[in-house]
Amino acid sequence: MKRILNHLFENKTFSRAEAKNILISITQGEFNSSQIAAFITAYAMRNITVDELQGFRDAMLDICVKTDLGDYELIDLCGTGGDGKDTFNISTLSSFVVAGAGHQVAKHGNYGVSSGCGSSNVMEYLGYTFTNDQDTLKRNLDSAGICFLHAPLFNPAMKIVAPIRKELGVKTFFNMLGPMVNPGHPKYQMVGVFSLELARLYAYLYQETDKNYTIVHALEGYDEVSLTCDVKTFTNKGEYILTLNDMGFEKVSTNDIKGGDTVESSAKIFMDVLNGTATDVQNNVVLCNSALAIKTIKPEASFADCYYEAEESLTSKRALDSFKQLLAC
């Protein structure tokens, strides 16, 4: 690790193959916690290159627990986190709305690191038991239209670095990797990112895949549609600014989309949305993100049509039924 750190301290970069080998070495226990923390911290102080991000992604996909969900037309709604905005669990809620609308979702999630309550925190609190059993995941998809893939159960690197990331408490390059290493290999992906620079990096990488994708960055720094500002999107068809006017909404306050201070309070917001007792702003933010996900699956459809499809899923309680079915499986 001394050689690796000196390489970084000299402001040098790694090739794709070198980056892959380094991450594999981390998962094989070749470095201690202090060395891994130093490595992660070095990357927090400099920009990651395309080759390095590709290499880290390659390593994660190579060593992850394999699960064959190829019989399903899957979509994942996943954000990088790390935007420092502490919103409620918007992408997770949107996942159930999309599932309630009849689409099959493989939601990739983890505990919160730079945020107070990640998707895994709220799902665990509400009674979901994490699993990497393939038959169970298929049963989830068949009955609920959604399965939840808790990252540490599938990615050894995530499990090893989890306590280090928690102690550091800041965003790291593992935030960047999360959406790209869904072990279900979804055909469709809506990815939220915390910076415009990372959005462009993702767009470059996703162009090399066979996925239908929408990369989302709200211009005030959110890794999701926030309705506090316009949104920059990158899709298979190119770049686009989705304005508040395009979505049919006026600007909302940042306080209106804040998450809870605890997992318990975050879970209350989560259930309020599914039960139909949330605020209009909370509902609208979830539905706009859901609409963009549905549009990723059906790019020919208008945003308005996708929004109405999402709204019907939420107001009819089909999104809630999807959640209940997942817990019951």
C-alpha positions as CSV (number, residue, x, y, z in Angstrom):
1,M,0.0,0.0,0.0
2,K,2.9,2.4,0.6
3,R,3.8,2.3,-3.1
4,I,0.1,2.9,-4.0
5,L,-0.2,5.8,-1.7
6,N,3.0,7.4,-2.8
7,H,1.7,7.1,-6.4
8,L,-1.4,9.0,-5.4
9,F,0.5,11.6,-3.4
10,E,2.6,12.3,-6.4
11,N,-0.7,13.1,-8.3
12,K,-0.3,10.2,-10.6
13,T,-3.2,8.1,-11.8
14,F,-3.8,4.3,-12.3
15,S,-4.7,2.4,-15.4
16,R,-8.0,0.6,-15.5
17,A,-6.2,-2.7,-14.9
18,E,-4.2,-1.3,-12.0
19,A,-7.3,0.1,-10.3
20,K,-9.1,-3.2,-10.7
21,N,-6.2,-5.1,-9.0
22,I,-6.0,-2.6,-6.1
23,L,-9.7,-3.0,-5.3
24,I,-9.5,-6.8,-5.5
25,S,-6.5,-6.7,-3.1
26,I,-8.6,-4.7,-0.7
27,T,-11.3,-7.3,-0.7
28,Q,-8.8,-10.1,-0.2
29,G,-7.6,-8.5,3.1
30,E,-4.2,-7.5,1.9
31,F,-4.4,-4.1,3.5
32,N,-5.4,-3.0,7.1
33,S,-8.1,-0.4,8.0
34,S,-5.7,2.5,8.3
35,Q,-4.2,1.8,4.9
36,I,-7.6,1.6,3.3
37,A,-8.8,4.8,5.0
38,A,-5.7,6.6,3.7
39,F,-6.4,5.3,0.2
40,I,-10.1,6.3,0.3
41,T,-9.1,9.8,1.7
42,A,-6.6,10.4,-1.0
43,Y,-9.4,10.0,-3.6
44,A,-11.5,12.4,-1.7
45,M,-8.8,15.1,-2.4
46,R,-8.5,14.5,-6.1
47,N,-10.6,13.8,-9.1
48,I,-11.1,10.2,-10.1
49,T,-10.3,9.3,-13.8
50,V,-12.5,7.4,-16.2
51,D,-10.0,4.5,-16.2
52,E,-9.9,4.3,-12.4
53,L,-13.6,4.4,-12.1
54,Q,-13.9,1.7,-14.8
55,G,-11.3,-0.4,-13.0
56,F,-13.0,-0.2,-9.6
57,R,-16.3,-1.0,-11.3
58,D,-14.8,-4.0,-13.1
59,A,-13.4,-5.3,-9.8
60,M,-16.7,-5.0,-8.0
61,L,-18.7,-6.8,-10.7
62,D,-16.1,-9.6,-10.9
63,I,-16.1,-10.4,-7.2
64,C,-19.8,-9.8,-6.4
65,V,-22.1,-12.6,-5.5
66,K,-23.6,-13.7,-8.8
67,T,-27.4,-13.6,-9.1
68,D,-29.2,-14.5,-12.3
69,L,-32.3,-12.3,-12.8
70,G,-32.1,-12.3,-16.6
71,D,-35.7,-13.4,-17.0
72,Y,-36.9,-10.0,-15.8
73,E,-36.9,-6.6,-17.5
74,L,-35.4,-4.8,-14.5
75,I,-34.9,-1.2,-13.7
76,D,-32.9,0.3,-10.8
77,L,-33.4,3.7,-9.2
78,C,-30.3,4.5,-7.3
79,G,-28.5,7.7,-6.3
80,T,-24.8,8.1,-5.5
81,G,-25.7,9.9,-2.3
82,G,-23.0,12.3,-1.1
83,D,-24.9,15.4,-2.0
84,G,-25.1,16.5,1.6
85,K,-28.8,17.5,1.2
86,D,-30.3,15.0,3.6
87,T,-33.5,14.5,1.7
88,F,-36.0,11.8,2.6
89,N,-35.7,8.4,0.9
90,I,-37.0,9.6,-2.5
91,S,-35.5,7.0,-4.8
92,T,-36.5,4.1,-2.6
93,L,-40.1,5.4,-2.5
94,S,-40.0,5.9,-6.2
95,S,-38.9,2.3,-6.6
96,F,-42.2,1.1,-5.1
97,V,-44.2,3.5,-7.1
98,V,-42.6,2.2,-10.3
99,A,-43.2,-1.4,-9.2
100,G,-46.8,-0.5,-8.4
101,A,-47.1,0.8,-11.9
102,G,-46.3,-2.7,-13.2
103,H,-42.6,-2.5,-13.9
104,Q,-40.0,-4.8,-12.3
105,V,-37.5,-3.1,-10.0
106,A,-34.2,-4.4,-8.7
107,K,-33.4,-1.7,-6.1
108,H,-29.7,-1.5,-5.1
109,G,-29.2,0.0,-1.7
110,N,-27.0,0.4,1.3
111,Y,-26.9,1.9,4.8
112,G,-26.4,5.7,5.0
113,V,-22.8,6.8,5.2
114,S,-22.7,10.5,4.3
115,S,-26.5,10.7,5.0
116,G,-28.4,9.9,8.1
117,C,-30.7,7.3,6.7
118,G,-29.9,5.2,3.6
119,S,-32.4,2.9,1.8
120,S,-31.2,-0.1,3.7
121,N,-31.7,1.7,7.1
122,V,-35.3,2.5,6.4
123,M,-36.1,-0.9,4.8
124,E,-34.5,-2.8,7.7
125,Y,-36.4,-0.6,10.2
126,L,-39.7,-1.3,8.5
127,G,-39.2,-5.0,8.8
128,Y,-37.4,-6.1,5.6
129,T,-34.9,-8.9,6.0
130,F,-31.9,-8.6,3.6
131,T,-31.1,-11.6,1.4
132,N,-28.9,-12.6,-1.5
133,D,-30.8,-15.9,-2.1
134,Q,-31.7,-16.0,-5.8
135,D,-34.9,-17.9,-5.4
136,T,-36.2,-15.5,-2.8
137,L,-35.3,-12.5,-5.0
138,K,-37.2,-14.0,-7.9
139,R,-40.2,-14.7,-5.6
140,N,-40.1,-11.0,-4.5
141,L,-40.2,-9.9,-8.1
142,D,-43.0,-12.3,-9.0
143,S,-45.2,-11.2,-6.1
144,A,-44.2,-7.6,-5.4
145,G,-42.7,-6.5,-8.7
146,I,-39.5,-5.5,-6.7
147,C,-36.5,-7.0,-5.0
148,F,-34.1,-5.2,-2.7
149,L,-30.4,-5.8,-3.2
150,H,-28.5,-4.8,0.0
151,A,-25.0,-4.0,-1.3
152,P,-22.8,-5.5,1.4
153,L,-24.5,-8.9,0.9
154,F,-23.4,-8.9,-2.8
155,N,-20.2,-6.9,-2.8
156,P,-17.4,-8.0,-0.5
157,A,-15.6,-4.6,-1.0
158,M,-18.7,-2.8,0.3
159,K,-18.8,-5.0,3.4
160,I,-15.1,-4.5,4.1
161,V,-15.0,-0.7,3.7
162,A,-18.4,-0.1,5.4
163,P,-17.0,0.5,8.9
164,I,-14.2,2.7,7.5
165,R,-16.7,4.8,5.4
166,K,-19.0,5.1,8.5
167,E,-16.1,6.4,10.6
168,L,-15.0,8.9,7.9
169,G,-18.6,10.0,7.4
170,V,-17.9,11.7,4.1
171,K,-18.6,10.8,0.5
172,T,-16.0,8.6,-1.2
173,F,-15.5,7.0,-4.5
174,F,-17.6,4.2,-3.3
175,N,-20.6,6.5,-3.6
176,M,-19.7,6.8,-7.2
177,L,-19.5,3.0,-7.6
178,G,-22.8,2.1,-6.0
179,P,-25.2,2.6,-8.9
180,M,-22.9,1.0,-11.4
181,V,-22.5,-2.4,-9.6
182,N,-26.1,-3.6,-9.2
183,P,-25.6,-7.4,-9.1
184,G,-29.0,-7.9,-10.9
185,H,-27.6,-6.2,-14.0
186,P,-30.8,-4.2,-14.8
187,K,-31.5,-3.4,-18.4
188,Y,-32.8,0.1,-17.4
189,Q,-31.3,2.5,-14.9
190,M,-32.1,5.8,-13.5
191,V,-29.0,7.2,-11.7
192,G,-28.8,10.3,-9.6
193,V,-25.4,11.9,-9.1
194,F,-24.1,14.6,-6.8
195,S,-22.2,16.7,-9.3
196,L,-22.3,17.7,-12.9
197,E,-18.7,16.6,-13.4
198,L,-19.7,13.1,-12.2
199,A,-22.8,13.1,-14.4
200,R,-20.6,13.6,-17.4
201,L,-18.3,10.9,-16.3
202,Y,-21.2,8.5,-15.8
203,A,-22.6,9.5,-19.2
204,Y,-19.3,8.5,-20.8
205,L,-19.2,5.2,-19.1
206,Y,-22.9,4.4,-19.7
207,Q,-22.5,5.0,-23.4
208,E,-20.3,1.9,-23.5
209,T,-23.1,-0.3,-22.0
210,D,-26.2,-1.8,-23.5
211,K,-28.4,-0.2,-20.9
212,N,-31.2,2.3,-21.3
213,Y,-30.3,5.0,-18.8
214,T,-31.2,8.4,-17.4
215,I,-28.5,10.1,-15.4
216,V,-30.0,12.9,-13.2
217,H,-28.4,15.9,-11.5
218,A,-30.4,18.7,-10.1
219,L,-28.5,21.9,-10.7
220,E,-28.5,23.0,-7.0
221,G,-26.5,19.8,-6.2
222,Y,-29.1,17.1,-5.6
223,D,-28.6,13.6,-6.8
224,E,-32.3,13.3,-7.7
225,V,-35.2,15.5,-9.0
226,S,-35.7,17.9,-6.1
227,L,-38.2,20.4,-7.5
228,T,-36.0,23.1,-5.9
229,C,-34.4,23.8,-9.4
230,D,-34.1,22.6,-12.9
231,V,-32.5,19.2,-13.7
232,K,-29.7,18.2,-16.0
233,T,-30.3,14.7,-17.6
234,F,-28.1,12.5,-19.7
235,T,-29.8,9.7,-21.7
236,N,-29.1,7.4,-24.6
237,K,-30.4,10.2,-26.8
238,G,-28.2,12.9,-25.3
239,E,-28.2,15.8,-22.8
240,Y,-31.2,17.7,-21.8
241,I,-32.3,20.3,-19.2
242,L,-35.6,19.4,-17.6
243,T,-37.0,22.6,-16.2
244,L,-39.5,23.0,-13.4
245,N,-41.9,24.4,-16.1
246,D,-41.4,21.2,-18.2
247,M,-42.5,19.2,-15.2
248,G,-45.4,21.5,-14.4
249,F,-44.3,22.6,-11.0
250,E,-43.1,25.7,-9.2
251,K,-39.9,25.9,-7.2
252,V,-40.2,24.3,-3.7
253,S,-38.3,25.0,-0.5
254,T,-35.3,22.8,0.5
255,N,-37.0,22.3,3.9
256,D,-40.0,20.7,2.3
257,I,-38.0,17.7,1.1
258,K,-35.8,17.2,4.2
259,G,-35.5,13.7,5.6
260,G,-36.1,12.8,9.2
261,D,-33.5,13.4,12.0
262,T,-33.6,9.7,12.9
263,V,-34.3,6.4,11.1
264,E,-37.6,6.3,12.9
265,S,-38.7,9.7,11.6
266,S,-37.4,8.9,8.1
267,A,-39.5,5.8,8.2
268,K,-42.6,7.8,9.2
269,I,-42.1,10.0,6.1
270,F,-41.7,6.9,4.0
271,M,-44.9,5.4,5.2
272,D,-46.8,8.7,5.0
273,V,-46.0,8.8,1.3
274,L,-47.1,5.2,0.7
275,N,-50.3,5.6,2.8
276,G,-51.3,8.9,1.2
277,T,-50.8,11.1,4.2
278,A,-47.6,12.9,3.1
279,T,-47.4,16.6,2.0
280,D,-48.1,17.6,-1.6
281,V,-44.5,18.5,-2.1
282,Q,-43.3,15.1,-0.8
283,N,-45.7,13.3,-3.1
284,N,-44.8,15.4,-6.1
285,V,-41.0,14.9,-5.7
286,V,-41.5,11.1,-5.5
287,L,-43.8,11.1,-8.5
288,C,-41.4,13.2,-10.6
289,N,-38.5,10.8,-9.9
290,S,-40.9,7.9,-10.6
291,A,-42.0,9.5,-13.9
292,L,-38.4,9.9,-15.1
293,A,-37.7,6.2,-14.2
294,I,-40.8,5.1,-16.2
295,K,-39.7,7.3,-19.1
296,T,-36.3,5.5,-19.0
297,I,-38.3,2.3,-19.7
298,K,-40.6,4.0,-22.2
299,P,-38.5,6.8,-23.8
300,E,-41.2,7.5,-26.4
301,A,-43.7,8.5,-23.7
302,S,-44.1,12.1,-22.5
303,F,-43.1,13.1,-19.1
304,A,-46.7,14.0,-18.3
305,D,-48.0,10.5,-19.3
306,C,-45.3,8.9,-17.2
307,Y,-46.2,11.2,-14.3
308,Y,-49.9,10.2,-14.5
309,E,-48.9,6.5,-14.6
310,A,-46.8,7.0,-11.4
311,E,-49.6,9.0,-9.8
312,E,-52.1,6.3,-10.4
313,S,-49.7,3.8,-8.7
314,L,-49.4,5.9,-5.6
315,T,-53.0,7.1,-5.2
316,S,-54.5,3.6,-5.9
317,K,-52.2,2.2,-3.2
318,R,-50.6,-0.2,-5.6
319,A,-47.2,1.2,-4.5
320,L,-48.2,0.4,-0.9
321,D,-49.4,-3.1,-1.9
322,S,-46.0,-3.7,-3.6
323,F,-44.2,-2.7,-0.3
324,K,-46.5,-4.9,1.7
325,Q,-46.0,-7.9,-0.6
326,L,-42.2,-7.5,-0.4
327,L,-42.3,-7.7,3.4
328,A,-44.6,-10.7,3.3
329,C,-42.5,-12.8,0.9
